[in-house]
Amino acid sequence: MTTSPAQAPAPTDTPGGRPRVVIVGSGFGGLFAAQALKKAPVEVTLIGKTAQHLFQPLLYQVATGILSEGEIAPATREILRRQKNARVVLGEVTDIDVAGRTVTSEILGRQTVHPYDELIVAAGAGQSYFGNDHFAEFAPGMKSIDDALELRGRIFGAFELAEIAKDPAEVDRLLTFVVVGAGPTGVEMAGQIAELARRTLRRDFRNINPTGARIILLDAAPAVLPSFGEKLGDAARRQLNEIGVDVQLGAMVTGVDADGLEVKDSDGTVRRIQAATKIWAAGVQASGLGRILGEQTGADVDRAGRISVQPDLTLPGHPEIHVVGDMMALGKLPGVAQVAIQGGRYAAEAIERRATGKKPQEPFEYFDKGSMATISRFSAVADIWKFKFSGFIAWVLWLVVHLMYIVGFKSRVTTVLHWMVSFLGRGRSERVATQQQVYGRLALEQLGPRWEVSKTGGPKDVDPAGEDVTERDSA
């Protein structure tokens, strides 16, 4: 590995010459870092790809109609509105110039260059299809609000289409739901679809029996929730089986299309599953910014796109660049929210210490607060320190912990109310789904980013997309 010496920053133009801190990403790492700098003598610019801070662990509840998107994704500006030394910028970071100490963000063709004295990169990770990105057309992941709303439309829409289908084989295809990946996200998603079919929708249709829906959880690994250990993994599998989820392990997905998917079992057998709704919850890929930084600093980047950091979460030869969360590779730290939160706070403290002339802190040490996954109402698994829980006690712990980390009093109150409706009763208060939610992602991918710019008042010097493919004039 090669290293390069730290460069002297360009003269600052902030009030009083205070250091400029640029934070890339408004997820757990970025937001908690910004909040930790509230009293520091610095000026903070937080650049977010979206205008919201997303509580990603509850996305599956948006997808299955329990919560609204607003309850798990409050506006970042609103969260930081009282923090006078912080500003929020909407845009996707497309480049980082390590030598020039600048960050370039872009939105709808508009580029903005942000100089920095200190940089925190917390851009997170997206879905990984293990080199089969074309699977995404028919098997959406679950990493964003757009993903969750699309899946909501696909899940509820499948029941609606099955109600009017005449061919029994088509009804079976529509009422088959396949979740790929038996980690926490996949387990929680499969469990909630089963609850939806067997409790919420069972009396809502006349021509189909929703309780007969087939929910399949696939994974190439030999265990459910492998990071939780054998005991909790087995408990989770038993609980899934009890609510009607068909768990199939040692099953690798080799093909996906509109009508279903192909699976290769551990014995080499290839089979096909006919399913209208496929959900991808297997694997993550770190932001491409990791490779950009690796090329300029010489830091190693692994196959998942994570960049190797030093024990103080900085890059070699660049003490001003801090990488936290899913983007960093340090030991065997897991890609969970607590690693991002603690890393963001650690980086913020390092910056404040440097700004105030204090000695550096000790190397980063992650405090593992445990892992949890909910299976269904009143049922979950939890691994907290040396204690392992399953069933109702784990479910209560899961509720309390997740409620603590939801941002905002109003969101906490409405979340509790929706949980009461869904878990104590049978209802789902967020069942609205539109065609735009289901098909919007694919349509935008087909039209391309230049079309977005041409329809939203983008820079006039940007070449428009050409003909109006919508066959209507721009608004």
HELIX and SHEET records of a PDB file:
HELIX    1   1 PRO A   15  GLY A   17  5                                   3    
HELIX    2   2 PHE A   28  ALA A   36  1                                   9    
HELIX    3   3 GLN A   56  LEU A   58  5                                   3    
HELIX    4   4 LEU A   59  ALA A   63  1                                   5    
HELIX    5   5 GLU A   69  ILE A   72  1                                   4    
HELIX    6   6 THR A   76  ILE A   79  1                                   4    
HELIX    7   7 ASP A  133  GLU A  137  5                                   5    
HELIX    8   8 ILE A  145  ILE A  164  1                                  20    
HELIX    9   9 PRO A  168  LEU A  174  1                                   7    
HELIX   10  10 PRO A  184  GLU A  195  1                                  12    
HELIX   11  11 LEU A  196  THR A  200  3                                   5    
HELIX   12  12 PRO A  210  GLY A  212  5                                   3    
HELIX   13  13 PRO A  226  PHE A  228  5                                   3    
HELIX   14  14 GLU A  230  GLU A  242  1                                  13    
HELIX   15  15 LEU A  289  THR A  297  1                                   9    
HELIX   16  16 GLY A  325  MET A  327  5                                   3    
HELIX   17  17 ALA A  337  THR A  356  1                                  20    
HELIX   18  18 PHE A  392  TYR A  405  1                                  14    
HELIX   19  19 PHE A  409  TRP A  419  1                                  11    
HELIX   20  20 MET A  420  LEU A  424  3                                   5    
HELIX   21  21 GLN A  435  LEU A  447  1                                  13    
HELIX   22  22 PRO A  449  LYS A  455  1                                   7    
SHEET    1   A 6 ALA A  86  LEU A  90  0                                        
SHEET    2   A 6 GLU A  43  GLY A  48  1                                        
SHEET    3   A 6 ARG A  20  VAL A  24  1                                        
SHEET    4   A 6 GLU A 118  VAL A 121  1                                        
SHEET    5   A 6 HIS A 318  VAL A 323  1                                        
SHEET    6   A 6 THR A 314  LEU A 315 -1                                        
SHEET    1   B 3 GLU A  92  ASP A  97  0                                        
SHEET    2   B 3 THR A 102  ILE A 107 -1                                        
SHEET    3   B 3 ARG A 110  PRO A 115 -1                                        
SHEET    1   C 2 ALA A 125  GLN A 127  0                                        
SHEET    2   C 2 VAL A 284  ALA A 286 -1                                        
SHEET    1   D 4 VAL A 245  LEU A 249  0                                        
SHEET    2   D 4 ARG A 214  ASP A 219  1                                        
SHEET    3   D 4 THR A 176  VAL A 180  1                                        
SHEET    4   D 4 THR A 277  TRP A 280  1                                        
SHEET    1   E 3 ALA A 251  ASP A 257  0                                        
SHEET    2   E 3 GLY A 260  ASP A 265 -1                                        
SHEET    3   E 3 VAL A 270  GLN A 274 -1                                        
SHEET    1   F 2 ILE A 307  SER A 308  0                                        
SHEET    2   F 2 MET A 328  ALA A 329  1                                        
SHEET    1   G 3 SER A 371  SER A 376  0                                        
SHEET    2   G 3 SER A 379  ILE A 384 -1                                        
SHEET    3   G 3 PHE A 387  GLY A 391 -1                                        
END                                                                             
